[in-house]
Amino acid sequence: MRLLVVEDDADLAAELAGSLRSAGFAVDVAPDGRGALERLAVNDYDLVTLDLNLPDMDGWQIVRQVRDGDHPVRVLMVTGRDALDDRVRGLDDGADDYLLKPFYPAELLARVRALLRRDPPSSGAVLRVGALELDSARLVGSRGGRVLELTPKEFAVLRYLMARPGQVVSSEELLEHVWDEQADPFSATVKVTVMNLRRKLGDGQPIETVRGAGYRLAEDGR
């Protein structure tokens, strides 16, 4: 999953991005509202963590523009403004959740996972498709009870496919949602990552290549 952190405090932005990356997410960072809207216009993010107080515009303006554009991205407002009116306004303007500063990284990650679970068929921190199981909280994967030694990117690719069993997912879509803006779109990084993931999944390969279209995870995970 690819996330955008919108935060003008450079130290806090780095801390937020680091916590999210350690949990297996691809993360871009924008220091202000204009940078956030520019990235949202060209990238298909799954979730945005949004500071309410930004140097060029407030978070409410960004949420309204995102919703007016019918963008499906989830928005988690992260702010020190704890007044009830602020929280109500943020949610009414289109934010999906509201997290008050200061907070523990574990709570941030739990809120992010909860928002991302709103995309069925995910449910709970543990995702299961047939013999495949991924625990997003502990970053542990297994197949038929056998623990899979996955890199963060392999874990993220498998998680994205497991959330869409039976659906064809293109290389471009995987690159958009699993890698950040530093990824080279002309590299073979997706192909190589899927190849290594298949090797670790073992015999009876559950990931099928759909020629000219992308990849598909068998609905029974086998």
C-alpha positions as CSV (number, residue, x, y, z in Angstrom):
1,M,0.0,0.0,0.0
2,R,1.2,3.5,-0.8
3,L,0.8,6.3,1.6
4,L,1.3,10.1,1.6
5,V,2.5,11.9,4.7
6,V,1.6,15.6,4.7
7,E,3.5,17.4,7.5
8,D,5.5,20.6,7.6
9,D,7.6,19.6,10.6
10,A,10.5,17.9,8.9
11,D,11.5,15.9,12.0
12,L,7.9,14.6,12.6
13,A,7.4,13.9,8.9
14,A,10.6,11.7,8.9
15,E,9.4,10.0,12.1
16,L,6.0,9.3,10.7
17,A,7.4,8.1,7.4
18,G,9.9,5.9,9.1
19,S,7.2,4.2,11.3
20,L,5.0,3.5,8.3
21,R,7.9,2.2,6.1
22,S,9.0,-0.1,8.9
23,A,5.4,-1.6,8.7
24,G,5.9,-2.4,5.0
25,F,4.2,0.6,3.5
26,A,5.6,2.7,0.6
27,V,5.6,6.4,1.7
28,D,5.9,9.7,0.0
29,V,6.2,13.0,2.0
30,A,4.8,16.5,1.2
31,P,5.8,19.5,3.4
32,D,2.8,21.6,2.5
33,G,-0.7,21.6,0.9
34,R,0.4,22.5,-2.6
35,G,2.9,19.6,-2.6
36,A,0.2,17.3,-1.3
37,L,-2.3,18.3,-4.0
38,E,0.4,17.9,-6.7
39,R,1.2,14.4,-5.6
40,L,-2.4,13.4,-5.2
41,A,-3.1,14.6,-8.8
42,V,-0.5,12.2,-10.3
43,N,-0.3,9.3,-7.8
44,D,-3.0,6.8,-6.7
45,Y,-2.5,6.8,-2.9
46,D,-4.3,4.4,-0.6
47,L,-4.2,6.7,2.4
48,V,-3.0,10.2,3.4
49,T,-1.9,11.3,6.9
50,L,-2.7,15.0,6.9
51,D,-1.6,17.7,9.3
52,L,-4.3,20.3,9.9
53,N,-1.9,23.3,10.2
54,L,0.2,23.7,7.1
55,P,2.1,26.8,6.0
56,D,0.1,27.5,2.8
57,M,-3.4,26.1,3.5
58,D,-5.2,24.2,6.2
59,G,-6.0,20.5,6.1
60,W,-9.7,21.2,5.7
61,Q,-9.1,22.8,2.3
62,I,-7.1,19.8,1.2
63,V,-9.8,17.3,2.3
64,R,-12.5,19.3,0.5
65,Q,-10.5,19.4,-2.7
66,V,-9.8,15.7,-2.5
67,R,-13.5,14.8,-2.0
68,D,-14.7,17.3,-4.6
69,G,-12.4,15.5,-7.1
70,D,-14.1,12.2,-6.1
71,H,-10.7,10.7,-5.0
72,P,-11.2,7.4,-3.1
73,V,-8.1,7.9,-0.9
74,R,-8.6,7.5,2.9
75,V,-7.6,10.6,5.0
76,L,-6.3,10.4,8.5
77,M,-6.0,13.8,10.1
78,V,-3.0,14.0,12.4
79,T,-3.0,17.2,14.5
80,G,-2.6,18.8,17.9
81,R,-5.9,20.7,17.6
82,D,-8.1,18.8,20.0
83,A,-11.2,21.0,20.1
84,L,-14.4,19.1,19.5
85,D,-15.4,21.6,16.8
86,D,-12.1,20.9,14.9
87,R,-12.6,17.2,15.0
88,V,-16.2,17.4,13.9
89,R,-15.4,19.8,11.1
90,G,-12.6,17.6,9.9
91,L,-14.8,14.5,9.8
92,D,-17.7,16.4,8.2
93,D,-15.4,17.8,5.5
94,G,-14.4,14.2,4.5
95,A,-11.7,12.9,6.8
96,D,-12.0,9.3,7.6
97,D,-10.4,9.5,11.1
98,Y,-8.7,11.9,13.4
99,L,-5.5,11.3,15.5
100,L,-4.4,13.7,18.1
101,K,-0.8,14.6,18.7
102,P,1.2,13.5,20.6
103,F,0.6,9.8,19.9
104,Y,2.4,6.5,20.0
105,P,3.6,5.0,16.7
106,A,1.7,1.8,17.5
107,E,-1.5,3.8,17.6
108,L,-0.8,5.4,14.3
109,L,-0.1,2.1,12.7
110,A,-3.3,0.6,14.2
111,R,-5.4,3.5,12.8
112,V,-3.8,3.2,9.4
113,R,-4.4,-0.6,9.3
114,A,-8.0,-0.1,10.4
115,L,-8.7,2.5,7.7
116,L,-7.1,0.3,5.0
117,R,-9.2,-2.7,6.1
118,R,-12.3,-0.8,4.9
119,D,-11.4,-2.1,1.4
120,P,-13.0,-5.6,1.3
121,P,-12.3,-8.5,1.4
122,S,-9.8,-7.6,4.2
123,S,-10.9,-8.1,7.7
124,G,-8.8,-7.8,10.8
125,A,-5.0,-7.5,11.0
126,V,-4.7,-11.0,9.6
127,L,-5.5,-11.6,5.9
128,R,-6.2,-15.1,4.7
129,V,-6.6,-16.5,1.2
130,G,-6.7,-20.3,1.2
131,A,-3.4,-21.6,2.6
132,L,-1.9,-18.2,2.6
133,E,-1.9,-16.0,5.7
134,L,-0.5,-12.5,6.4
135,D,-0.4,-10.8,9.8
136,S,0.0,-7.1,8.9
137,A,0.5,-6.2,12.6
138,R,3.5,-8.5,13.1
139,L,4.7,-8.5,9.4
140,V,4.6,-12.3,9.4
141,G,3.5,-14.4,6.4
142,S,2.9,-18.2,6.0
143,R,1.7,-20.7,3.5
144,G,0.2,-23.9,4.8
145,G,1.7,-23.2,8.2
146,R,5.2,-22.7,6.8
147,V,6.6,-19.3,7.7
148,L,7.7,-17.3,4.7
149,E,10.9,-15.3,4.9
150,L,9.8,-12.2,3.0
151,T,11.4,-8.9,2.4
152,P,9.2,-5.8,3.1
153,K,8.5,-5.4,-0.7
154,E,7.7,-9.1,-1.1
155,F,5.3,-8.9,1.8
156,A,3.7,-5.7,0.4
157,V,3.2,-7.3,-3.0
158,L,1.7,-10.4,-1.6
159,R,-0.6,-8.3,0.7
160,Y,-1.8,-6.3,-2.3
161,L,-2.6,-9.4,-4.3
162,M,-4.2,-11.2,-1.3
163,A,-6.6,-8.2,-0.9
164,R,-7.7,-8.9,-4.5
165,P,-7.8,-12.7,-5.0
166,G,-8.8,-13.7,-8.5
167,Q,-8.3,-10.2,-9.9
168,V,-5.7,-9.3,-12.5
169,V,-3.3,-6.7,-11.1
170,S,-0.9,-5.0,-13.6
171,S,2.7,-4.3,-13.0
172,E,1.9,-0.6,-13.2
173,E,-0.7,-0.9,-10.4
174,L,1.8,-2.8,-8.2
175,L,4.4,-0.1,-8.8
176,E,1.9,2.6,-8.0
177,H,0.8,1.1,-4.7
178,V,3.8,-0.8,-3.4
179,W,6.7,1.5,-4.3
180,D,7.2,5.2,-3.6
181,E,8.0,8.1,-5.9
182,Q,11.7,7.2,-5.9
183,A,11.0,4.0,-7.9
184,D,12.2,3.9,-11.5
185,P,9.1,3.1,-13.6
186,F,11.3,1.7,-16.4
187,S,13.1,-0.8,-14.2
188,A,12.3,-4.5,-13.8
189,T,11.8,-4.1,-10.0
190,V,8.2,-5.5,-10.0
191,K,9.1,-8.5,-12.2
192,V,12.1,-9.3,-10.0
193,T,10.2,-8.9,-6.8
194,V,7.3,-11.2,-8.0
195,M,9.9,-13.8,-9.2
196,N,11.6,-13.9,-5.8
197,L,8.2,-14.0,-4.1
198,R,7.1,-17.0,-6.2
199,R,10.3,-18.8,-5.4
200,K,9.7,-18.4,-1.6
201,L,6.0,-19.5,-2.0
202,G,7.2,-22.8,-3.4
203,D,5.5,-25.5,-5.4
204,G,1.9,-25.3,-6.6
205,Q,2.4,-21.6,-7.5
206,P,-0.6,-19.4,-6.5
207,I,0.5,-16.4,-8.5
208,E,-0.3,-16.6,-12.1
209,T,1.1,-14.5,-14.9
210,V,-1.7,-13.1,-17.2
211,R,0.2,-12.5,-20.4
212,G,0.1,-8.8,-21.4
213,A,-2.0,-7.9,-18.4
214,G,-0.2,-8.6,-15.1
215,Y,-0.6,-11.0,-12.2
216,R,-3.4,-12.9,-10.5
217,L,-3.5,-14.7,-7.2
218,A,-5.6,-17.8,-7.2
219,E,-8.7,-17.4,-5.1
220,D,-8.0,-20.4,-3.1
221,G,-4.4,-19.3,-2.5
222,R,-3.0,-22.6,-3.9
